[in-house]
Amino acid sequence: MGGNQQLQRGLEQRHITLMSLGAAIGVGLFLGSATAIQLAGPAILISYIIGGLAIFIIMRALGEMAVHNPVSGSFSRYAKDYLGPLAGYITGWNYWFLWVVTCMAEITAVGVYMKMWFPDTPSWIWALAALVIMTLVNLIAVKAYGEFEFWFALIKIIAILAMIFVGLGVIIFGIGNSGVAVGISNLWTNGGFAPNGISGIFMSLQMVMFAYLGVEMIGVTAGEAKNPKKVIPNAINTVFWRILLFYVGALFVIMSIYPWNEVGNNGSPFVLMFEQIGIGPAAGIINFVVLTAALSSCNSGIFSTGRMLFNLAEQKQAPASFKRISGTGVPSKAIIFSATLLLVGVLLNYLVPEKVFIWVTSISTFGAVWTWGIILLSQLKFRKSLTKGEVSKLSYKALFYPYGSYIVLAFLILVLGLMAYFPDTRVAVIVGPIWIIGLVFSYYKNGFHKKSNQR
């Protein structure tokens, strides 16, 4: 293993922009959007815009710190520096576990999607193959990871843009509808724009926010970006508008063409859209896109978990062996450890009933809100630690400081309150705090509070 203890800066702007887009635009948009639409009706567009604005303020806060101090581990390191070692420990391990859980689900999804083409091959073989391939990609070099993620994300984005353009053709010119323009009256004719009222918009907020999970990966890439002071601001500023375009644009088109209360009843809205204009193998095309979406999420997860373990080891909050950098400039031990745990996840998916996984994934949803809240709190403390002269020299600043951060923190608390209020998501607010308490216990039990103070 290389004596070089520095991560390679091999990620270019196109890698980082597409990576964060790919992480945020996941399987949820292709298959899960129907559930959110049923809650809020066409008013789901408002939920995505509100959520998008909140995420943009969070990302600008993260960007301010990442440009000033571009390190691997990102918000976990900033939490340690500005909120204390315990906050850094909880945030790092929490984010690591969040992605391990997400990856377990995505690897299993790969097996499910491959069934369409290979119905007689056991799913676990495809799940295992996906895990092995994505792990090897992450071990080669960070540039290899970046290239894979770039093309995976590009496939998803092309599919979404194609659907938006096809949809606009149906809406404006009546393509696939005998030349009769469909128009957008479906947005308000089936019970109104907000058929379930404000409560429907509130109910959908927690689902919408979790659709945005993954955008904060821009911060995790800071330690391996070639020119972080230029690349990170550009990525943050462009990603926000593009995600808003993809989510709001795609759902606007879907709900204009199909009554909102019928979306999801006859399969994926994306498949229906392409079948509408006579593309026969639409189901196969979308299955391929969703497959790449799952592989992309798995790829991102292995990347994130490896970097978080590397950072925790650097902070003396994880075994020192996770600091080891391979000859190709990646934290190989940390990547292999995370991938091995994912192997257990593949087995669990088949040995343990799925309901157990609802409990485990609820930790990741709670963990998302925790991560975003910590980013905002860290940035508030970071800014207070600077003199007026240092603040004026910041090349990239948080938006609407400090009021933007306070408003979004209140919004995140509202999301947690809504999760507690609605029975389907209440489990997350029960299990989440137990998980955090467990991390606090392990922090003190393993003596990390003593190690963190050593220099």
C-alpha positions as CSV (number, residue, x, y, z in Angstrom):
1,M,0.0,0.0,0.0
2,G,1.3,3.4,-0.9
3,G,3.1,5.6,1.6
4,N,1.3,8.5,0.0
5,Q,-1.4,9.4,2.6
6,Q,-3.2,12.0,0.4
7,L,-6.3,11.3,-1.6
8,Q,-5.8,12.0,-5.3
9,R,-7.4,15.1,-6.7
10,G,-8.8,13.4,-9.8
11,L,-12.3,14.7,-10.0
12,E,-13.1,17.3,-12.6
13,Q,-16.1,19.7,-12.7
14,R,-18.1,17.5,-15.1
15,H,-17.6,14.5,-12.7
16,I,-18.7,16.5,-9.6
17,T,-21.7,18.2,-11.3
18,L,-23.1,14.9,-12.7
19,M,-22.3,12.9,-9.6
20,S,-24.4,15.2,-7.4
21,L,-27.2,15.2,-10.0
22,G,-27.0,11.4,-10.2
23,A,-27.1,10.9,-6.5
24,A,-30.2,13.1,-6.1
25,I,-32.1,11.9,-9.2
26,G,-32.6,8.3,-8.1
27,V,-35.0,5.5,-8.6
28,G,-37.5,7.5,-6.6
29,L,-38.3,9.8,-9.5
30,F,-38.8,7.0,-12.0
31,L,-40.9,4.7,-9.8
32,G,-41.6,6.4,-6.5
33,S,-43.0,9.8,-7.7
34,A,-46.5,8.3,-8.0
35,T,-46.8,7.9,-4.2
36,A,-45.9,11.6,-3.6
37,I,-48.4,12.7,-6.3
38,Q,-51.2,10.7,-4.6
39,L,-50.6,12.7,-1.4
40,A,-50.5,16.3,-2.7
41,G,-52.0,16.1,-6.3
42,P,-50.5,18.6,-8.7
43,A,-49.5,20.8,-5.7
44,I,-46.6,18.4,-5.3
45,L,-44.8,20.9,-7.6
46,I,-44.9,23.4,-4.8
47,S,-43.5,20.8,-2.4
48,Y,-40.5,20.2,-4.7
49,I,-39.9,24.0,-5.2
50,I,-40.0,24.6,-1.4
51,G,-37.7,21.6,-0.8
52,G,-35.4,22.7,-3.5
53,L,-35.0,26.2,-2.1
54,A,-34.2,24.7,1.4
55,I,-31.6,22.4,-0.1
56,F,-30.0,25.2,-2.1
57,I,-29.5,27.2,1.1
58,I,-28.0,24.1,2.8
59,M,-25.7,23.6,-0.2
60,R,-24.6,27.2,-0.2
61,A,-23.7,26.9,3.5
62,L,-21.8,23.7,2.8
63,G,-20.1,25.3,-0.2
64,E,-18.9,28.3,1.9
65,M,-17.0,25.9,4.2
66,A,-15.9,23.5,1.5
67,V,-14.3,26.3,-0.7
68,H,-12.6,27.8,2.4
69,N,-11.3,24.3,3.6
70,P,-11.7,21.6,0.9
71,V,-11.2,18.3,2.9
72,S,-12.4,14.7,2.5
73,G,-15.1,14.0,5.0
74,S,-16.6,17.4,4.5
75,F,-19.5,18.1,6.9
76,S,-18.2,15.5,9.4
77,R,-14.9,17.4,9.6
78,Y,-16.7,20.8,9.8
79,A,-18.9,19.4,12.6
80,K,-15.8,18.3,14.5
81,D,-14.0,21.6,14.0
82,Y,-16.9,24.0,14.8
83,L,-19.4,22.0,16.9
84,G,-16.9,19.6,18.7
85,P,-15.5,16.0,18.3
86,L,-18.8,14.3,19.4
87,A,-20.8,16.1,16.7
88,G,-18.2,15.1,14.1
89,Y,-18.3,11.5,15.3
90,I,-22.1,11.2,15.2
91,T,-22.3,13.0,11.8
92,G,-19.6,10.9,10.1
93,W,-20.8,7.5,11.3
94,N,-24.4,8.5,10.8
95,Y,-23.8,9.5,7.1
96,W,-21.7,6.3,6.6
97,F,-24.5,4.1,7.9
98,L,-27.1,6.1,5.9
99,W,-25.3,5.2,2.6
100,V,-24.7,1.6,3.7
101,V,-28.5,1.2,4.1
102,T,-29.2,2.9,0.8
103,C,-26.7,0.7,-1.0
104,M,-28.2,-2.4,0.4
105,A,-31.6,-1.4,-1.1
106,E,-30.1,-0.4,-4.4
107,I,-28.0,-3.6,-4.8
108,T,-31.2,-5.7,-4.2
109,A,-33.0,-3.5,-6.7
110,V,-30.4,-4.4,-9.4
111,G,-31.3,-8.1,-8.9
112,V,-35.0,-7.2,-9.3
113,Y,-34.6,-5.2,-12.5
114,M,-32.4,-7.9,-14.1
115,K,-35.3,-10.4,-13.6
116,M,-37.0,-8.7,-16.5
117,W,-34.4,-9.9,-19.0
118,F,-33.2,-13.0,-17.1
119,P,-36.2,-14.4,-15.2
120,D,-34.6,-17.7,-14.5
121,T,-31.4,-16.4,-12.9
122,P,-31.5,-15.9,-9.1
123,S,-31.5,-12.2,-8.1
124,W,-28.7,-12.6,-5.6
125,I,-26.2,-13.3,-8.4
126,W,-26.9,-9.9,-10.1
127,A,-26.9,-8.2,-6.7
128,L,-23.5,-9.8,-5.9
129,A,-22.1,-8.9,-9.4
130,A,-23.2,-5.3,-9.0
131,L,-21.5,-5.1,-5.7
132,V,-18.2,-6.6,-6.9
133,I,-18.1,-4.4,-10.1
134,M,-18.9,-1.2,-8.2
135,T,-16.3,-2.0,-5.5
136,L,-13.6,-2.6,-8.1
137,V,-14.5,0.6,-9.9
138,N,-14.0,2.5,-6.6
139,L,-10.7,0.8,-5.9
140,I,-9.1,1.5,-9.3
141,A,-8.8,5.3,-8.9
142,V,-11.1,8.2,-8.1
143,K,-11.1,9.2,-11.8
144,A,-12.5,5.8,-12.7
145,Y,-15.3,6.3,-10.2
146,G,-16.0,9.8,-11.6
147,E,-16.2,8.5,-15.1
148,F,-18.6,5.7,-14.3
149,E,-20.8,8.1,-12.3
150,F,-20.7,10.7,-15.1
151,W,-22.1,8.2,-17.6
152,F,-24.6,6.6,-15.2
153,A,-26.0,10.1,-14.4
154,L,-26.0,11.1,-18.1
155,I,-28.2,8.1,-19.0
156,K,-30.7,9.2,-16.3
157,I,-30.7,12.8,-17.4
158,I,-31.1,12.0,-21.1
159,A,-34.1,9.7,-20.2
160,I,-35.7,12.5,-18.1
161,L,-35.1,15.2,-20.8
162,A,-36.5,12.9,-23.5
163,M,-39.6,12.3,-21.4
164,I,-40.0,16.1,-20.8
165,F,-39.7,16.9,-24.6
166,V,-42.0,14.0,-25.6
167,G,-44.5,15.2,-23.0
168,L,-44.4,18.8,-24.2
169,G,-45.0,17.4,-27.7
170,V,-48.1,15.6,-26.5
171,I,-49.3,18.7,-24.5
172,I,-48.7,21.3,-27.2
173,F,-48.9,19.5,-30.5
174,G,-51.0,16.4,-29.6
175,I,-48.2,13.9,-30.7
176,G,-49.5,10.4,-30.1
177,N,-53.0,11.8,-29.4
178,S,-54.2,12.0,-33.0
179,G,-52.9,15.6,-33.2
180,V,-55.2,16.8,-30.5
181,A,-53.2,19.0,-28.0
182,V,-53.7,17.7,-24.5
183,G,-53.0,21.0,-22.8
184,I,-52.4,21.4,-19.0
185,S,-56.0,21.4,-17.7
186,N,-55.4,18.1,-15.9
187,L,-53.4,20.2,-13.4
188,W,-56.6,21.7,-11.9
189,T,-59.7,19.8,-13.2
190,N,-59.6,16.7,-10.9
191,G,-60.4,18.2,-7.6
192,G,-58.3,21.4,-8.1
193,F,-54.6,22.1,-8.0
194,A,-54.3,21.1,-4.4
195,P,-57.1,18.4,-4.0
196,N,-56.0,17.4,-0.5
197,G,-55.4,21.0,0.6
198,I,-52.4,22.3,2.6
199,S,-52.3,19.1,4.6
200,G,-51.6,17.2,1.4
201,I,-48.6,19.5,0.6
202,F,-47.4,19.0,4.2
203,M,-47.8,15.2,4.0
204,S,-45.7,15.1,0.9
205,L,-42.9,17.3,2.3
206,Q,-41.0,14.5,4.0
207,M,-41.0,12.3,0.9
208,V,-39.9,15.2,-1.3
209,M,-37.0,16.1,1.1
210,F,-35.7,12.5,1.0
211,A,-35.8,12.6,-2.8
212,Y,-33.1,15.3,-2.5
213,L,-30.8,13.2,-0.4
214,G,-27.4,12.9,-2.1
215,V,-26.9,16.5,-3.2
216,E,-24.6,17.1,-0.3
217,M,-22.2,14.6,-1.9
218,I,-20.7,17.7,-3.6
219,G,-19.1,18.4,-0.2
220,V,-17.7,14.9,0.2
221,T,-15.9,15.3,-3.2
222,A,-14.1,18.5,-2.0
223,G,-11.0,16.6,-0.9
224,E,-10.6,15.1,-4.4
225,A,-11.7,17.9,-6.7
226,K,-8.9,19.2,-9.0
227,N,-9.7,22.9,-8.4
228,P,-12.2,23.0,-5.5
229,K,-12.4,26.8,-5.3
230,K,-13.8,27.0,-8.8
231,V,-15.4,23.6,-9.2
232,I,-17.6,23.4,-6.0
233,P,-19.3,26.8,-6.4
234,N,-20.1,26.0,-10.1
235,A,-21.4,22.6,-9.2
236,I,-23.7,23.9,-6.4
237,N,-25.1,26.8,-8.4
238,T,-25.9,24.7,-11.5
239,V,-27.1,21.5,-9.7
240,F,-29.9,23.3,-7.9
241,W,-31.5,24.6,-11.1
242,R,-31.0,21.4,-12.9
243,I,-32.6,19.3,-10.2
244,L,-35.5,21.7,-10.0
245,L,-35.9,21.5,-13.8
246,F,-35.8,17.7,-13.8
247,Y,-38.1,17.1,-10.9
248,V,-40.6,19.9,-11.4
249,G,-40.4,19.6,-15.2
250,A,-40.9,15.9,-15.3
251,L,-43.8,15.9,-12.8
252,F,-45.4,18.9,-14.6
253,V,-45.5,17.0,-17.8
254,I,-46.7,13.7,-16.3
255,M,-49.6,15.4,-14.4
256,S,-50.6,17.5,-17.4
257,I,-51.0,14.4,-19.6
258,Y,-52.4,12.0,-17.0
259,P,-55.0,12.9,-14.3
260,W,-53.0,13.0,-11.0
261,N,-55.3,10.4,-9.4
262,E,-54.5,7.9,-12.2
263,V,-50.7,8.3,-12.1
264,G,-49.0,5.0,-10.9
265,N,-52.1,2.9,-11.4
266,N,-50.9,1.5,-14.7
267,G,-47.1,1.2,-14.1
268,S,-44.3,3.8,-14.3
269,P,-45.4,7.2,-15.7
270,F,-42.2,7.2,-17.7
271,V,-43.1,3.9,-19.5
272,L,-46.6,5.2,-20.2
273,M,-45.2,8.4,-21.7
274,F,-43.0,6.6,-24.2
275,E,-45.7,4.0,-25.1
276,Q,-48.0,7.0,-25.8
277,I,-46.0,8.0,-28.9
278,G,-45.6,4.4,-30.1
279,I,-42.2,3.4,-28.7
280,G,-43.0,-0.4,-28.2
281,P,-40.0,-1.4,-26.0
282,A,-40.5,1.5,-23.6
283,A,-40.6,-0.8,-20.6
284,G,-37.2,-2.3,-21.6
285,I,-35.7,1.2,-22.1
286,I,-36.9,2.5,-18.7
287,N,-35.9,-0.8,-17.0
288,F,-32.3,-0.1,-18.3
289,V,-32.4,3.5,-17.1
290,V,-33.7,2.5,-13.6
291,L,-31.0,-0.2,-13.5
292,T,-28.3,2.4,-14.2
293,A,-29.9,4.6,-11.5
294,A,-29.6,1.8,-9.0
295,L,-26.0,1.1,-10.0
296,S,-25.2,4.8,-9.8
297,S,-26.6,5.1,-6.3
298,C,-24.6,2.0,-5.2
299,N,-21.5,3.5,-6.8
300,S,-22.0,6.8,-5.0
301,G,-22.7,5.0,-1.7
302,I,-19.4,3.0,-1.8
303,F,-17.6,6.3,-2.6
304,S,-19.2,8.2,0.3
305,T,-18.8,5.4,2.9
306,G,-15.1,5.0,2.0
307,R,-14.4,8.7,2.4
308,M,-16.4,9.0,5.6
309,L,-14.4,6.1,7.2
310,F,-11.2,7.6,6.0
311,N,-12.0,11.0,7.5
312,L,-13.2,9.4,10.8
313,A,-9.9,7.5,11.0
314,E,-7.9,10.7,10.4
315,Q,-9.9,12.3,13.3
316,K,-9.0,9.3,15.5
317,Q,-12.7,8.3,15.6
318,A,-12.3,5.0,13.7
319,P,-9.6,2.3,13.4
320,A,-6.4,3.8,12.1
321,S,-6.2,1.2,9.3
322,F,-9.0,3.0,7.5
323,K,-6.5,5.9,6.8
324,R,-4.5,3.6,4.5
325,I,-4.3,4.9,0.9
326,S,-3.7,2.5,-1.9
327,G,-1.1,3.1,-4.7
328,T,-4.0,4.4,-6.9
329,G,-4.8,7.1,-4.3
330,V,-8.0,5.8,-2.8
331,P,-8.9,4.7,0.8
332,S,-8.9,1.0,-0.1
333,K,-9.3,-0.5,3.4
334,A,-12.3,1.8,4.1
335,I,-13.9,0.9,0.7
336,I,-13.4,-2.8,1.2
337,F,-14.8,-2.7,4.8
338,S,-18.0,-0.9,3.6
339,A,-18.4,-3.2,0.6
340,T,-18.1,-6.3,2.9
341,L,-20.9,-5.0,5.0
342,L,-23.0,-4.5,1.9
343,L,-22.4,-8.2,1.1
344,V,-24.2,-8.9,4.4
345,G,-27.0,-6.6,3.2
346,V,-27.5,-8.7,0.1
347,L,-28.0,-11.8,2.3
348,L,-30.3,-9.9,4.8
349,N,-32.5,-8.9,1.9
350,Y,-33.3,-12.5,1.3
351,L,-33.1,-14.0,4.8
352,V,-35.0,-11.3,6.7
353,P,-38.5,-10.2,5.9
354,E,-38.7,-6.8,4.2
355,K,-40.5,-5.1,7.1
356,V,-37.2,-5.2,9.1
357,F,-35.7,-3.1,6.4
358,I,-38.3,-0.4,6.8
359,W,-37.0,0.1,10.3
360,V,-33.4,0.2,9.1
361,T,-34.1,2.6,6.3
362,S,-36.0,4.9,8.6
363,I,-32.6,5.6,10.3
364,S,-31.3,6.8,7.0
365,T,-34.2,9.2,6.5
366,F,-33.7,10.6,10.0
367,G,-30.0,10.7,9.2
368,A,-30.6,12.9,6.2
369,V,-32.3,15.6,8.2
370,W,-29.6,15.3,10.9
371,T,-26.8,15.8,8.2
372,W,-28.5,18.9,6.7
373,G,-29.1,20.4,10.2
374,I,-25.5,19.9,11.2
375,I,-24.3,21.6,7.9
376,L,-26.3,24.7,8.8
377,L,-25.2,24.7,12.5
378,S,-21.5,24.2,11.5
379,Q,-21.7,27.1,9.0
380,L,-23.2,29.4,11.6
381,K,-20.4,28.6,14.1
382,F,-17.8,28.8,11.3
383,R,-18.9,32.3,10.3
384,K,-18.9,33.5,13.9
385,S,-15.3,32.3,14.2
386,L,-14.1,34.6,11.5
387,T,-13.1,38.3,11.8
388,K,-14.8,40.9,9.6
389,G,-11.7,41.0,7.4
390,E,-11.8,37.2,7.0
391,V,-15.5,37.3,6.1
392,S,-14.9,39.8,3.4
393,K,-12.2,37.5,1.8
394,L,-14.6,34.5,1.5
395,S,-14.8,33.8,-2.2
396,Y,-18.1,31.9,-1.9
397,K,-20.7,32.8,0.8
398,A,-23.8,31.2,2.2
399,L,-27.1,32.6,1.1
400,F,-29.2,35.1,3.2
401,Y,-26.8,34.6,6.2
402,P,-27.8,34.2,9.0
403,Y,-31.6,34.3,8.5
404,G,-31.6,31.7,5.6
405,S,-29.9,29.1,7.9
406,Y,-32.4,29.8,10.8
407,I,-35.4,29.5,8.5
408,V,-34.2,26.2,6.9
409,L,-33.4,24.8,10.4
410,A,-37.0,25.6,11.4
411,F,-38.1,23.9,8.2
412,L,-36.1,20.8,9.0
413,I,-37.7,20.7,12.5
414,L,-41.1,21.0,10.8
415,V,-40.3,18.0,8.6
416,L,-39.3,15.9,11.6
417,G,-42.6,17.0,13.3
418,L,-44.6,15.9,10.2
419,M,-42.7,12.5,10.3
420,A,-43.8,12.1,13.9
421,Y,-47.4,13.1,13.1
422,F,-48.0,10.7,10.2
423,P,-48.2,7.0,11.2
424,D,-46.3,5.7,8.1
425,T,-43.1,7.7,8.9
426,R,-43.4,7.9,12.7
427,V,-41.0,4.9,13.1
428,A,-38.1,7.1,11.8
429,V,-38.6,9.6,14.6
430,I,-38.5,6.7,17.2
431,V,-35.6,4.8,15.7
432,G,-33.5,7.8,14.7
433,P,-32.9,9.2,18.2
434,I,-32.2,5.7,19.5
435,W,-29.5,5.4,16.8
436,I,-28.0,8.8,17.8
437,I,-28.0,7.8,21.5
438,G,-26.3,4.5,20.5
439,L,-23.6,6.5,18.7
440,V,-23.1,8.8,21.7
441,F,-22.7,5.7,23.9
442,S,-20.1,4.1,21.6
443,Y,-18.2,7.4,21.4
444,Y,-17.6,7.4,25.1
445,K,-17.4,3.6,25.6
446,N,-14.6,3.3,23.0
447,G,-12.7,6.3,24.5
448,F,-12.9,8.4,21.3
449,H,-13.4,11.5,23.5
450,K,-9.9,11.0,24.8
451,K,-8.4,10.2,21.4
452,S,-10.0,13.2,19.7
453,N,-8.4,15.6,22.1
454,Q,-4.9,14.2,21.3
455,R,-2.9,16.0,18.7
